[in-house]
Amino acid sequence: MAQRIVVTGAAGQAGRAVVTDLREHGYEVIATDTAVSRADREDGMLRADLTDYGQAVEVLSEPGTDAVVHLANIPAPGLSTPAVTFNANMAMNFNVFAAAAAVKLSRVVWASSETTLGLPFDTPPRYAPADEDHYPVPTSTYALSKVASETIAGHIAQWSGIPFIALRFSNIMAPEDYSRFREFQDDPHARKWNLWGYIDQRDVAQACRKALEVDAAAVTGNPAFIIAAADTVMNRPSAELLAAVYPQVKLTRDVGEHGTLLAIDRAREVLGFNPEHSWRNHVTA
């Protein structure tokens, strides 16, 4: 099991949760980001611009480093211009992937995205729950950067023999975000764009840790996993939501009352991922 882990994007919402979780489970963490506060520096966080290959190599060459959890990217479409988003994400991802191979890390776990499946679903999905095979359907340069990065990761994994594990995260939420869920309960169209999915930041951390710990034989090459909560963001039953908003989309199996329409079966089976947190435990909508 890897013991010393570099976490990139460590100052972000997901990154802070991952750093905390890994440390609580006995890992030594080297945290890095471009946005580093004084408090972060005092806590040992390194400032590094991973669009610079040399800095990526330096960060991953810290003595004793076993693996990397790579979360550093422009995290969503619409935050920067399309070209900036694509170019920055591609540079960061290639540099980290190539540096990991160059310094011979044991594993790369990295943040891909649910957007690779066809989000926002202005064009309805072919079926639901949407699973890993509902790919690639990029509809933005952000999603395209993730699809292209998954391709690059696959080739570098083949060249190097290092497992590269892509985690296609759903919309990441912190507990304080759940109070806003009341706002869209009366309008199922408000959150149709990702089939009403989400993931708690603490379960993001769990998924990253499970990806680090799973036996290498189970994740050879370049596997990808959807990482979402076990339920939707809505109080309305999932089958009713799908029928109301996407009547032409086939529900391929029973998902239970509020079960996710972003399939997490593969992550459960291979990684042992089991979402532990639901917005329903924090607020009644």
N, C-alpha and C positions, 0 to 999 in steps of 0.2 A: 504494500500500500504506500502511495506517495505520501511524503511527510512535509516537505517544504514546497509551498505552492506560491507562484506569482499570480496575483489577481489584478488584471488591468481594468480600467474603468471603475476603480475602487471607491471613488467619491460619489458615484451615482447611486440611485435608489437601490437597484439590484446589487451593485457592488458592495455597498456597506453591509447589506444583509448577508452576502456571501462571506465577506471577511469575518464578520461576527460569528457566523455558524461554524466556519472552519476552525477558528480559534477555540470555540467552545468544544469542539470535537478533537482537540489535541494537535492540530496542525500548526506549523509555523508559517506565517503568511508574510509575503513581501507585497505590499499594496502600492499601486501606482496609478496615476491619472495625470491629465493636463491641468485640471482645476484642483489645486491643493491649497487649502486654507492653512492659517498658522497652527490651528489645533491639529489639523491633519499632519503637518510637518512634525509637530511635537510627538505625535503618535507613530512616527516613523514612515509615513507615506512618502514615496518618491515622486517627484514630478518628472514625467517623461512624455515626449511627443512621439507617438508610435508611427506617425507618418514618415518618420526618419528611421531608416533601417538600422543605422548604427545604434540609435538609442534602444531600439527593440532588442538588438543583440546584447547590449550591455545589461538591460534589465533581466533578460532570461539567463544571462551568464552569472548571475549572483551565485556565489559558492553554495553547493548543496541543493540547488533547485532541482526538483523532480518533475514538476508539471506546471502547466499554466491554465488558469481559467480566464479566458479572454472575453471581456465584456465591453471593452472600449470601442465605441462607434458613435456616430450621430444616431440617436436611438429611434428615430421615427421619421416618416416623410413629412414635409412641410415645415421643418425647423430651419432648414437652410435651402438654398436653391437646389434644384435637382442635380445639376452637375457637381456642385460642391459636395452634396451628400454622397453621390456615387464615388467620386474620386477619392474623398477622404476615407470612406469606409473600405474601399478596395485597397488603398495604400496601407491602412492599418492592418487589415486582415492578412494581406500577402506578407507584409513585413514580419508579423508575429508568427505566421505559419512557417515561413522560410527560416526565421531565426530559431524557432523551436527545433526544426530539423537539423540546422547547423550545429546547435549545441547539444543535440541528442537528448532532448527531454523524453520522459517515458510516456507522456500523454498530453494531448491538447483537447480541452473542453471549451467550447466557444458558443457565443450567442448568435444563433441564426434567428429566424422570425416566422411567426404565423403568417405574415404577409406573403410568404413564398407560395402559399396555398391558393391565392386568388383574391386576397383582401384588397380593398373593400369589396364585398360581394354584390356589386352593382349588377354583374353578370352572376346569376345564381350558381351555387356549387352544383356539381354533377350528381352528388348524393350527400347524405349526412347519416351518421357523423362523418365529417371530413377527416381522412386519415393521412398518413405519410405519403400514400400513393397519389393523393390529389395535388400533384406537384410535377413540374414547376409552372406556376401561373403568375408571374410577376406583373403587377399593374402600375408600378411606380419605379423610379430609379432607385429608391431605397430598397424595395423588394428585389430589384434586379441585382443590386450589390450583394445581397444575401445569397441569391441563386448562383451568381458567378463565384462567390466565395466558397460555396459548398462544392462547386466543381473544382476549384483550385485546391481546396483541402483534400479532395479525393485523390488528386494526382500526387500531391506532396506526401500524403499518407502511403501511397503505393511506392513512391521512390524511397521513402525513409523507413518504412515498416512501423511507424509510430501511429497508434490509433488517434484519429481525429473524430471527436464526438460533437455533432452539431445539435444544439438544443433549440427547437423552434418555439420560442416563448410566446405565449399569449400576452394580452394586455396586462402589464405588471401593475399591481395595486399594493399600497400600504394600508394598514388597518384604518388610518384616518381618512382614507378615500371612500370608505364604504357608506358614509352618511349621504353621499351624493347619489346613491343608487335609487333613493326614493324618487328622484326627478324623472326617471324614464320608465317607471313601472306601468304607466297607463299608455305608453306608446312603444309597442314592440319594434317599430321601425327605427327607433332611436339608436339601438345597439345591434341592428342586424348585420352591420358591416363586418363583424367577426363571429357571426353565429352566436352572439351573446356570451362570448367567452371572456375569461380573465384568469389571472394567476396571482396568488398572494406572494409577496416578495420573500416570505419565509419559506415557501415551497419552491421558489426559484433557487434559493440557497440549498435546500434539500436535494433538488435535482442535480445541481452542480457537484455536490459532495458524492451522491450516488454514482454519478458518471466518473468521478475520480476513482471510486472504490471498486466498481464492477470488474470482474475478471477480464483480463485482456482478450481471452479467447472469445468472449461474447461480443466484443466490439471491434473486431479486426476491421481494418480499412477505414471507412468514412460513413458510419451510420448516422442517421438523423432521427430525432424523436420530437414529437409534439409534446409540449409541457404546458398543461392547462389545469385549472381547478376541476374538481370532480362534478361541479354543478355549473349552471349558467348564472348570469347576473339578474335573472328575472324570477318573479314569484309564479308567473304563469307556467304551466307544464310545458316541457320542451317540445313534445309532439304537437301540441296546440300552436306553439310559436311558429314552428316550421310550416305547419299547414296554413296558418294565417298569412304569413309573409312570403313564403316560397311554396305555394301549393303544388307546383310542378316538380319539386325535389322529393325524391324517394327517401324515406327513413328506412335504412337497411336493417335495423334491429331495434329491439326495445331498449330504451335508454333510461327507463325509470321516470319518476315524476319530474325531477329537475336536472336530469343527467346532462353532462356536457355534450355538445354537438361538435366538439373538436376531440377526436378520438385519442385517448391516452393509453390505449391498451398495450402498445408496443413498449412505451416507457415503463409501464407497470411490469411487464413480463421480462424485459431484458435488464433494465436498470434497478428494478425493485422500487421504483418511484411510487409513492402513495400520498396524494395530496392530503394534508392534515388540517388545512385552514379554509374556512368558508366565510363569506360575508354575512351569512345568516347567523353566525355566532356573535356578530358585532352590532347588527342593527335589524330592526323589523321594518320592512318597507311597506 
